[in-house]
């Protein structure tokens, strides 16, 4: 390039960067979510579905109960692939082998007494004794102490093959066990049941929750690692939303 030529620096500094890729630390993934927000405002979004059917699920490992459940949420397949590649300049090799359970599908149901969750992975789930294994985070209101907006967590401590823990945030990444709940794993599938009362839901005929599955990421409460490690459904900091109104 000769003196006087015009050139463009894509990432001159934070203010004038044209790159929305998430940054480890600093502004994190804020620019990415600003982009998503503005696109939604410009193009609009479809109205969120409201589910009316009541379903009772037996937590017994027989997943046929879920066949008629209409609240289905998908996730990318193949996003847990291990990575080992050279980096730019003096960065060295970039290695990440945290991908483990590839979450591809989840469902939610209620019968007015319990809230049920189902999740499916591409291959058989790994051992429940694995670190940060298949955790479910649930948001139930706009108040109360929370971590990243989530008030409850499931699978923080798994007792055995039939019982796991329901924990409540005491503010940030500080959790207190509030109950033991039933769950079952059958190959690629898991189901679990949580009493609505255990989530502080007092209007069983009309309520909404947001939820997120995370496997082998967000260790110690850093949700930004969901962009890099393990698997999260949905990706990054996004959440699924389940809205129920009784017929």
C-alpha positions as CSV (number, residue, x, y, z in Angstrom):
1,X,0.0,0.0,0.0
2,X,1.3,3.4,-1.0
3,X,1.2,6.6,1.0
4,X,-2.0,8.4,0.4
5,X,-4.0,5.2,-0.4
6,X,-7.3,4.7,1.3
7,X,-7.7,1.7,3.5
8,X,-10.1,0.5,6.0
9,X,-9.4,-1.0,9.5
10,X,-12.3,-3.2,10.5
11,X,-11.6,-3.3,14.2
12,X,-9.9,0.1,14.9
13,X,-11.2,0.2,18.4
14,X,-14.4,-0.7,20.4
15,X,-16.3,2.4,19.3
16,X,-15.6,2.1,15.6
17,X,-15.4,-1.7,15.3
18,X,-17.7,-3.1,12.6
19,X,-17.3,-6.7,13.8
20,X,-20.2,-8.1,15.9
21,X,-18.3,-11.3,16.9
22,X,-18.4,-11.8,20.7
23,X,-15.3,-10.8,22.6
24,X,-14.1,-12.8,25.6
25,X,-14.5,-10.3,28.4
26,X,-15.0,-6.6,27.9
27,X,-18.2,-6.0,25.9
28,X,-18.8,-9.8,25.5
29,X,-21.7,-10.5,23.1
30,X,-23.6,-7.2,23.6
31,X,-23.2,-6.1,20.0
32,X,-24.5,-9.4,18.7
33,X,-27.7,-9.1,20.8
34,X,-28.1,-5.4,19.8
35,X,-28.1,-6.6,16.2
36,X,-30.7,-9.3,16.9
37,X,-32.9,-6.7,18.7
38,X,-32.7,-4.2,15.9
39,X,-33.5,-6.8,13.2
40,X,-36.5,-7.9,15.2
41,X,-37.7,-4.4,15.5
42,X,-37.3,-3.8,11.7
43,X,-38.6,-7.1,10.4
44,X,-41.0,-7.9,13.2
45,X,-41.6,-11.3,14.9
46,X,-44.3,-13.8,14.9
47,X,-46.6,-13.9,18.0
48,X,-45.4,-16.4,20.6
49,X,-47.6,-19.5,20.7
50,X,-49.8,-20.1,23.7
51,X,-50.3,-23.7,24.7
52,X,-53.7,-24.8,26.0
53,X,-53.5,-28.6,26.3
54,X,-52.9,-30.2,29.7
55,X,-50.5,-33.2,29.7
56,X,-49.7,-35.5,32.6
57,X,-46.3,-37.1,32.2
58,X,-45.2,-40.2,34.1
59,X,-41.5,-39.9,35.0
60,X,-40.7,-43.6,34.3
61,X,-38.3,-43.5,31.4
62,X,-41.0,-44.4,28.9
63,X,-41.0,-41.3,26.6
64,X,-44.2,-42.2,24.7
65,X,-46.1,-39.8,27.0
66,X,-44.4,-36.9,25.1
67,X,-45.7,-37.9,21.7
68,X,-48.7,-35.6,21.8
69,X,-47.0,-32.6,23.5
70,X,-47.1,-29.6,21.1
71,X,-44.5,-27.3,22.8
72,X,-41.4,-28.3,20.8
73,X,-38.2,-26.3,20.7
74,X,-35.3,-27.2,18.4
75,X,-31.6,-26.6,18.7
76,X,-28.7,-26.9,16.2
77,X,-27.3,-30.4,15.6
78,X,-23.5,-30.9,15.4
79,X,-22.5,-27.8,17.4
80,X,-20.4,-29.8,19.9
81,X,-17.7,-30.8,17.5
82,X,-14.2,-30.7,19.1
83,X,-11.9,-28.0,17.6
84,X,-8.1,-28.0,17.1
85,X,-6.8,-25.5,14.6
86,X,-4.0,-23.0,14.4
87,X,-4.7,-19.4,15.4
88,X,-3.7,-16.1,13.9
89,X,-0.2,-14.7,14.5
90,X,1.3,-15.6,17.8
91,X,-2.0,-17.0,19.2
92,X,-0.9,-20.6,18.8
93,X,-3.3,-23.5,18.4
94,X,-6.9,-23.1,19.4
95,X,-8.2,-26.3,21.1
96,X,-11.6,-26.9,22.6
97,X,-12.8,-30.4,23.5
98,X,-15.7,-29.4,25.8
99,X,-18.4,-30.5,23.4
100,X,-20.2,-33.5,25.0
101,X,-24.0,-33.8,24.8
102,X,-25.4,-32.4,21.6
103,X,-28.8,-31.0,22.5
104,X,-31.2,-31.1,19.6
105,X,-34.8,-31.0,21.0
106,X,-36.7,-30.0,24.1
107,X,-40.3,-30.0,25.1
108,X,-42.4,-28.6,28.0
109,X,-45.8,-29.6,29.4
110,X,-48.0,-29.1,32.4
111,X,-51.1,-30.6,34.0
112,X,-51.8,-27.7,36.3
113,X,-49.9,-29.4,39.2
114,X,-46.5,-30.1,37.8
115,X,-44.3,-28.6,35.1
116,X,-42.6,-31.2,32.9
117,X,-39.4,-31.0,30.8
118,X,-38.0,-33.2,28.1
119,X,-34.7,-33.0,26.3
120,X,-33.1,-35.1,23.6
121,X,-29.5,-35.3,22.5
122,X,-28.0,-36.5,19.2
123,X,-26.3,-39.5,20.9
124,X,-26.8,-41.3,24.3
125,X,-26.3,-38.9,27.2
126,X,-23.1,-39.2,29.1
127,X,-22.9,-40.1,32.8
128,X,-24.9,-38.1,35.3
129,X,-21.6,-37.9,37.3
130,X,-20.0,-35.7,34.7
131,X,-19.1,-32.1,35.6
132,X,-21.8,-29.5,34.8
133,X,-24.0,-32.2,33.4
134,X,-27.3,-31.3,31.5
135,X,-28.3,-28.4,33.7
136,X,-31.7,-26.8,33.2
137,X,-32.2,-23.1,34.2
138,X,-35.7,-21.6,34.7
139,X,-37.0,-18.1,34.9
140,X,-40.4,-17.6,36.5
141,X,-40.9,-13.8,37.1
142,X,-39.4,-10.4,36.9
143,X,-38.4,-10.2,40.6
144,X,-36.5,-12.4,43.1
145,X,-32.8,-13.1,43.2
146,X,-31.5,-14.7,40.0
147,X,-28.5,-15.7,37.9
148,X,-28.7,-14.1,34.4
149,X,-32.4,-13.8,35.0
150,X,-32.9,-17.5,36.0
151,X,-34.4,-18.2,39.4
152,X,-34.1,-22.0,39.5
153,X,-31.6,-24.6,38.4
154,X,-32.0,-28.4,37.9
155,X,-29.2,-31.0,38.0
156,X,-26.8,-28.9,40.0
157,X,-26.5,-32.0,42.2
158,X,-27.8,-35.3,40.9
159,X,-28.6,-37.8,43.7
160,X,-29.0,-41.0,41.7
161,X,-30.6,-42.4,38.6
162,X,-34.1,-41.3,39.7
163,X,-33.7,-38.1,41.8
164,X,-32.0,-34.8,41.1
165,X,-32.0,-31.4,42.7
166,X,-34.0,-28.2,42.3
167,X,-32.0,-25.2,43.5
168,X,-33.0,-21.6,43.8
169,X,-30.6,-18.7,43.2
170,X,-29.7,-16.6,46.3
171,X,-28.3,-13.9,44.0
172,X,-25.9,-14.6,41.1
173,X,-24.2,-17.9,41.0
174,X,-25.1,-18.9,44.5
175,X,-27.7,-21.7,44.7
176,X,-29.6,-23.4,47.5
177,X,-31.3,-26.7,47.2
178,X,-35.1,-26.4,47.7
179,X,-36.3,-29.9,46.8
180,X,-35.5,-33.3,45.3
181,X,-37.3,-33.9,42.0
182,X,-38.0,-37.0,39.8
183,X,-36.1,-37.5,36.6
184,X,-35.3,-40.4,34.3
185,X,-32.8,-40.9,31.4
186,X,-33.4,-43.3,28.6
187,X,-30.5,-43.3,26.1
188,X,-30.7,-40.0,24.2
189,X,-33.7,-38.7,26.2
190,X,-34.4,-37.2,29.6
191,X,-37.6,-36.3,31.4
192,X,-38.2,-34.6,34.7
193,X,-41.1,-33.2,36.8
194,X,-41.2,-30.1,39.0
195,X,-44.2,-29.1,41.2
196,X,-45.5,-25.7,40.1
197,X,-45.6,-24.7,43.8
198,X,-41.9,-25.5,44.0
199,X,-41.3,-22.8,41.4
200,X,-43.5,-20.3,43.1
201,X,-46.2,-20.4,40.4
202,X,-49.5,-19.6,42.1
203,X,-51.7,-19.3,38.9
204,X,-51.5,-22.8,37.4
205,X,-54.2,-22.0,34.8
206,X,-52.2,-19.1,33.3
207,X,-48.4,-18.7,33.5
208,X,-45.2,-18.3,31.5
209,X,-41.7,-19.5,32.1
210,X,-38.4,-19.1,30.3
211,X,-35.8,-21.8,30.3
212,X,-32.5,-22.9,29.0
213,X,-30.5,-26.2,28.9
214,X,-26.7,-26.0,29.3
215,X,-24.2,-28.9,29.3
216,X,-20.6,-28.5,30.2
217,X,-20.5,-24.7,30.0
218,X,-21.2,-21.7,32.3
219,X,-18.9,-23.2,34.9
220,X,-18.8,-20.9,37.9
221,X,-21.6,-18.7,36.4
222,X,-19.9,-17.3,33.3
223,X,-22.8,-17.5,30.8
224,X,-20.5,-16.1,28.0
225,X,-18.8,-19.5,27.8
226,X,-22.0,-20.8,26.2
227,X,-20.8,-19.2,23.0
228,X,-17.7,-21.4,23.2
229,X,-18.0,-24.5,25.4
230,X,-20.2,-27.5,25.6
231,X,-23.7,-26.9,24.3
232,X,-26.6,-24.7,25.2
233,X,-30.2,-24.8,24.0
234,X,-30.9,-22.2,22.8
235,X,-27.5,-20.8,22.0
236,X,-25.6,-18.1,23.8
237,X,-27.8,-16.1,26.2
238,X,-31.1,-16.7,24.4
239,X,-34.0,-18.4,26.2
240,X,-37.0,-20.5,25.2
241,X,-40.4,-19.3,26.4
242,X,-43.3,-21.5,27.4
243,X,-46.7,-19.8,27.8
244,X,-49.7,-21.8,29.1
245,X,-53.4,-20.7,29.2
246,X,-55.9,-23.4,30.3
247,X,-58.8,-23.9,27.8
